[in-house]
Amino acid sequence: MNIAVIGTGYVGTTTSVALALSGHTVFAIDHDEEKIEQLKTASLPFYEEDIEELLKKLTVTGKLSFTTRLDECIDQCSILFITVGTPSLLGGQADLSYVEEVARAIGNLMNEYKVIVMKSTVPVGTSAKIKNIIINELTKRNLKIPFDLISNPEFLREGKALYDALHPERIVIGCETRKAQKMMKQLYNNVSSEILFTTPINAEMIKYASNAFLATKISFINELARFCERIGANVGEVAKGMGMDSRIGTQFLQAGIGYGGSCFPKDISALMALASENNITLNILQAVTHVNQTQTDWFLEKIKKALGTLSGKRIAILGLTFKPNTDDIREAPSLKMIDYLLQNNAFITAYDPQGTEHVKKIYPSIIYTSNPMEALNEADAVLILTEWKEIIEIDWKTAISIISSPFVFDGRNVLNASDMKKLGYHYAGVGMPDF
């Protein structure tokens, strides 16, 4: 099948590569000329392992091409994916201006039946609005061209996005006609995953509900970690015992310094904003957000209490991105911690394998290092904020000889507390007895 993917951000590029690998011919489209030229050279504007190499192969074979011209591609394609961004507005609502812009363009250009697939994360009820925008544009042209508007939300994990796109746990398709259902089955013919066919509004809600539930698990275990620490219990052991129950499971029960990224914070804000517009209060999600917003504050208080003062202290920060295997720093807990440390007159050295250049634009005064050991040199305290492999595998036996004070604050509970203490460190994790 010939497919157009409109929007070449994280979701759009990953989706384009996955569809091309599945045998389809994909036209990836974006109005940003600089980004398109970059992608034509198989250079990604973001970090995601393995995608750049595949871009080179797919562009050479002609299965994937990049362009700014939707008008030159639309007649060749039977399916059009909308994968543009939906950033948060000041009130928490999702900004749909890019989605609406694409809808108007499609309505202005389409000349025959199309399946239009909404892959962008949009508020519940958006598909109906977009459908009306396209109809209005067709009406301006005195045309009545049939089309199907489908909601097909993405469930991609940053750092594992390509794998998730090629091997999804489930595919959710919200559509209204048998013709659309048949075409979507054909589109995903090579994928063995279970497909749930439902209505567009249900599909939109499934996306938001899924992210909200995962965020709830994270905030639940983080709040429990504070309680465990107060009474002398170990939240890691508690979570392990909980996870042995198949109804609960182990995923997203790792205590830490809170969630970040572009999905959870944005989607929960959008869901609560939509609920407010409908005179509904989502009390649980309000609590989830509160716990997440205060988790870094709670962790910083631990650090300040242990060190006595932050003023003049040299703090080594290991990990800047909101999670490993990505360069994404959006809503990363590290940013909030850096801001607090600088306000308290601390000196910071920082290391991250992929996120340094992004953080440097925000905090140029920090000393950034090219390897983790360099960041530890003469540090009064070490903060582990992202569980990169390069950080976990530091030679901590050697590291203790180059730091000034052996305080390690593990915000991701990735090191073994007993081993660290045997090496002579004052080790503090999340939700366990300190030192």
C-alpha positions in Angstrom: 0.0 0.0 0.0 1.1 3.6 -0.5 0.9 5.6 2.7 1.4 9.2 3.6 2.6 10.0 7.1 2.1 13.7 7.9 4.4 14.9 10.6 8.0 13.7 11.0 8.5 14.0 14.7 9.2 11.1 17.0 6.0 9.3 16.4 5.8 10.1 12.7 9.4 9.0 11.8 9.1 5.8 13.8 5.8 5.0 12.3 7.1 5.7 8.8 10.1 3.4 9.3 7.9 0.6 10.8 5.4 0.8 7.9 8.2 0.8 5.3 9.8 -2.2 6.9 6.4 -4.0 6.7 6.5 -3.6 2.9 4.5 -0.5 2.4 5.7 2.5 0.4 5.7 5.5 2.7 5.9 9.2 2.0 6.9 11.1 5.1 5.7 14.7 4.9 6.5 17.8 7.0 6.4 21.5 6.3 9.7 22.0 8.1 12.2 22.0 5.2 15.2 21.8 7.4 13.9 18.7 9.1 13.1 17.0 5.8 16.5 17.7 4.4 18.1 16.3 7.6 15.9 13.1 7.3 16.8 12.7 3.6 20.4 12.3 4.7 19.3 9.6 7.3 20.1 12.0 10.2 17.6 11.9 13.0 16.5 15.1 14.8 16.2 13.0 18.0 18.0 10.0 19.4 16.5 6.5 19.0 18.7 3.5 18.6 18.7 1.6 15.3 16.5 4.0 13.3 19.2 6.0 11.5 20.7 2.8 10.0 17.2 1.7 8.8 16.5 5.1 7.4 19.6 4.8 5.1 18.5 1.4 3.8 14.8 2.3 3.3 15.5 5.6 1.5 17.9 3.8 -0.9 15.3 1.1 -1.7 12.7 3.8 -2.3 10.3 2.3 0.3 10.6 5.5 2.4 10.9 9.1 1.1 10.7 12.5 2.7 9.1 15.6 1.2 7.4 18.9 2.1 4.7 18.4 -0.6 1.5 16.8 0.5 -0.1 17.9 -2.7 2.3 15.7 -4.7 1.7 12.6 -2.6 -1.9 12.6 -1.6 -3.4 11.2 -4.9 -0.9 8.3 -4.7 -1.8 7.3 -1.2 -4.9 5.3 0.0 -4.1 5.9 3.7 -3.0 9.2 5.3 -1.6 9.2 8.8 -1.7 12.3 11.0 1.3 12.3 13.3 1.8 16.0 14.2 2.4 17.2 17.7 -0.2 18.2 20.2 1.7 20.2 22.8 0.1 21.5 26.0 -1.5 24.9 26.3 -1.2 27.0 29.5 -4.4 25.5 30.9 -3.3 21.9 30.3 -5.4 21.4 27.2 -3.8 19.8 24.1 -3.0 22.2 21.4 -4.8 20.9 18.3 -3.8 23.7 15.9 -1.3 21.4 14.0 -3.9 18.6 13.7 -6.5 21.1 12.4 -4.1 22.5 9.9 -3.4 19.1 8.5 -7.1 18.3 8.4 -7.8 21.5 6.3 -4.9 20.6 4.0 -6.3 17.2 3.4 -9.8 18.6 2.8 -8.3 21.0 0.2 -6.4 18.4 -1.7 -8.2 15.0 -1.6 -10.0 14.0 -4.8 -11.1 10.4 -3.9 -11.9 8.1 -1.0 -9.2 8.1 1.7 -8.6 6.4 5.0 -7.4 9.2 7.4 -5.7 7.8 10.5 -5.3 9.9 13.6 -2.0 8.7 15.2 -1.4 11.9 17.2 -2.5 11.8 20.8 -5.7 13.9 20.9 -8.4 14.6 23.4 -11.5 12.4 23.5 -13.9 13.6 20.8 -11.3 15.1 18.5 -11.9 12.6 15.7 -15.4 13.9 15.3 -14.2 17.5 15.1 -11.5 16.7 12.6 -14.0 14.9 10.5 -16.2 18.0 10.4 -13.2 20.2 9.4 -12.5 17.9 6.4 -16.1 17.9 5.4 -16.2 21.7 5.6 -13.2 22.0 3.4 -14.7 19.6 0.8 -17.9 21.6 0.9 -16.0 24.8 0.0 -14.9 22.9 -3.1 -18.4 21.8 -3.8 -17.4 18.1 -3.4 -18.9 15.2 -1.5 -16.0 12.8 -1.4 -16.4 9.9 1.1 -13.6 9.2 3.6 -13.1 7.4 6.9 -11.6 9.1 9.9 -9.9 6.5 12.2 -8.3 6.7 15.6 -5.3 4.5 15.9 -3.3 5.7 19.0 0.4 4.9 19.4 1.8 3.1 22.4 5.5 3.7 21.8 8.1 3.7 24.6 10.9 6.2 24.1 14.1 4.2 23.8 12.2 1.1 22.5 9.9 2.9 20.0 11.0 1.0 16.9 10.5 -2.4 18.6 7.1 -1.3 19.9 6.1 -0.2 16.4 7.1 -3.5 14.8 5.9 -5.7 17.7 3.0 -3.9 19.4 1.4 -5.6 22.3 -2.0 -4.5 21.0 -3.4 -2.4 18.1 -6.4 -0.3 18.9 -8.4 0.9 15.9 -11.4 3.2 16.3 -13.4 3.2 13.1 -17.1 3.3 11.9 -17.3 1.3 8.6 -16.5 -2.2 7.4 -14.5 -0.7 4.5 -12.2 1.1 6.9 -11.8 -2.0 9.1 -10.9 -4.1 6.0 -8.2 -1.6 4.9 -6.7 -1.4 8.4 -6.6 -5.2 8.6 -4.7 -5.1 5.3 -2.4 -2.4 6.6 -1.4 -4.5 9.6 -1.5 -7.8 7.8 2.1 -8.6 8.7 1.6 -7.9 12.4 0.7 -10.8 14.7 -0.6 -8.6 17.5 -4.2 -8.7 18.7 -6.3 -5.9 17.1 -9.2 -4.3 19.0 -11.8 -2.7 16.8 -13.9 -0.1 18.6 -15.3 3.3 18.1 -13.1 6.4 17.6 -14.1 7.9 20.9 -13.2 4.7 22.7 -9.9 4.5 21.0 -9.0 8.0 22.0 -10.0 7.3 25.6 -8.0 4.0 25.7 -4.8 6.0 24.9 -5.3 8.5 27.7 -6.6 5.9 30.2 -3.5 3.7 29.6 -1.0 6.5 30.2 -3.0 7.7 33.2 -3.0 4.3 34.8 0.7 3.8 34.3 1.4 7.2 35.8 -0.9 6.2 38.7 1.2 3.1 39.4 4.4 5.2 39.5 3.0 7.8 41.9 1.5 5.1 44.1 4.8 3.4 44.6 6.6 6.7 45.1 4.1 7.8 47.8 4.4 4.4 49.4 8.2 4.8 49.3 8.0 7.9 51.5 6.0 5.9 54.0 8.3 2.9 53.8 11.3 5.1 54.6 9.6 6.7 57.6 8.8 3.3 59.2 12.0 1.5 58.1 10.6 -0.8 55.4 12.2 -1.3 52.0 9.9 -0.3 49.1 11.9 -2.4 46.7 11.0 -5.6 48.6 7.5 -4.4 49.1 7.1 -3.8 45.3 8.7 -7.2 44.6 6.1 -8.9 46.8 3.3 -6.9 45.2 4.4 -7.7 41.7 4.3 -11.4 42.4 0.5 -11.0 42.3 -0.4 -11.3 38.6 -3.3 -8.9 39.0 -0.7 -6.2 39.9 2.5 -7.1 38.0 5.9 -5.6 38.4 6.0 -3.0 35.7 5.9 0.7 36.7 6.3 -0.2 40.4 9.9 1.0 40.6 10.2 3.8 43.1 12.2 6.8 42.0 12.1 10.6 41.6 9.0 10.7 39.4 7.9 10.4 35.8 8.7 12.9 33.1 8.8 12.9 29.3 6.4 14.2 26.8 3.6 11.7 27.3 2.5 11.2 30.9 2.6 14.8 32.1 1.0 16.2 28.9 -1.7 13.5 28.6 -2.7 13.6 32.2 -3.0 17.4 32.1 -5.1 17.1 28.9 -7.4 14.5 30.4 -8.0 16.6 33.6 -8.6 19.7 31.5 -11.2 17.8 29.4 -12.8 16.5 32.5 -13.0 20.0 34.0 -14.7 21.2 30.8 -17.3 18.5 31.4 -17.7 19.3 35.1 -16.0 16.2 36.3 -13.2 16.1 38.9 -10.6 13.3 38.5 -9.5 13.1 42.1 -7.1 10.2 41.7 -5.3 11.9 38.8 -5.0 15.1 40.8 -3.3 13.1 43.6 -1.1 11.4 41.0 0.1 14.7 39.7 0.6 16.1 43.1 2.8 13.2 44.2 4.8 13.4 41.0 5.3 17.2 41.3 6.5 16.9 44.9 8.7 13.8 44.6 11.8 15.7 43.5 11.2 18.1 46.4 11.1 15.2 48.9 14.3 13.8 47.4 16.1 17.1 47.6 15.2 17.5 51.2 16.9 14.1 51.9 20.1 15.4 50.2 20.0 18.8 52.0 19.5 17.1 55.4 22.4 14.7 54.8 24.8 17.4 53.6 23.8 20.1 56.0 23.9 22.8 53.4 24.1 22.9 49.6 25.9 26.2 49.4 29.4 25.8 48.0 29.0 22.0 47.6 30.1 20.3 44.4 27.3 18.0 43.2 27.8 15.4 40.5 24.6 14.7 38.5 24.6 11.4 36.6 21.8 11.3 34.1 19.8 14.2 32.6 17.2 12.7 30.4 13.9 11.6 31.8 14.7 8.0 31.1 17.6 6.1 29.5 18.1 5.4 25.8 16.6 8.7 24.7 17.8 12.3 24.4 14.5 13.6 25.6 14.7 16.0 28.6 11.1 17.2 28.5 9.7 17.3 32.1 12.8 15.5 33.2 13.2 15.5 37.0 16.8 16.4 36.6 15.9 19.9 35.4 13.9 20.7 38.6 16.8 19.4 40.7 19.4 21.4 38.8 17.3 24.6 39.3 17.0 24.0 43.0 20.7 23.2 43.4 21.7 26.4 41.6 19.3 28.5 43.6 21.0 27.1 46.7 24.5 28.1 45.4 25.7 24.5 44.7 28.3 23.8 41.9 27.2 21.1 39.4 29.1 18.8 37.2 26.9 16.6 35.0 27.1 13.6 32.7 24.6 12.1 30.3 25.2 10.0 27.2 22.6 11.8 25.0 20.9 14.7 26.8 23.9 17.0 27.5 23.4 19.4 24.5 19.8 20.0 25.2 20.4 20.7 28.9 23.4 22.9 28.1 21.0 25.3 26.3 19.0 25.8 29.5 21.9 25.7 32.0 25.1 26.8 30.2 27.0 27.5 33.5 27.1 23.8 34.5 30.2 21.8 33.9 29.4 19.0 31.5 31.7 16.0 31.2 32.2 13.4 28.5 32.4 10.4 30.9 30.8 9.7 34.3 34.1 9.3 36.2 35.1 12.8 35.2 31.9 14.2 36.7 32.6 12.5 40.0 36.0 14.2 40.5 36.1 16.0 43.9 32.3 15.7 44.3 30.7 16.3 47.7 27.7 14.2 46.6 26.6 12.1 43.7 23.0 12.1 42.4 21.9 9.3 40.1 18.9 10.6 38.2 18.7 8.4 35.1 19.5 4.7 35.0 21.8 4.7 32.0 23.9 1.5 31.6 27.0 3.6 31.6 26.1 5.0 35.0 25.1 1.7 36.6 28.3 0.1 35.5 30.6 2.7 37.0 33.6 1.3 38.8 32.4 2.4 42.2 35.4 0.9 44.0 37.7 3.2 42.1 35.3 6.1 42.2 35.4 6.5 45.9 39.0 7.5 45.7 38.3 10.5 43.5 35.3 12.0 45.2 35.5 14.4 48.2 32.7 12.9 50.2 31.2 9.5 49.6 27.5 10.5 49.5 25.5 8.7 46.8 21.8 9.5 46.4 20.3 7.0 44.0 17.1 8.5 42.6 16.4 5.3 40.6 17.3 2.6 43.1 19.6 1.0 40.5 22.6 0.2 42.7 22.9 -2.4 45.5 22.7 -0.6 48.8 24.6 -3.3 50.7 27.4 -3.4 48.2 27.7 0.4 48.1 27.9 0.6 51.9 30.5 -2.1 52.0 32.6 0.0 49.7 32.4 2.9 52.2 29.6 5.0 50.6 26.9 6.8 52.5 24.2 5.5 50.2 20.6 6.7 50.1 18.0 5.4 47.7 14.2 5.9 47.5 12.0 4.2 50.0 14.7 2.4 52.0 16.5 3.1 55.3 19.3 5.7 54.6 23.0 5.1 55.1 
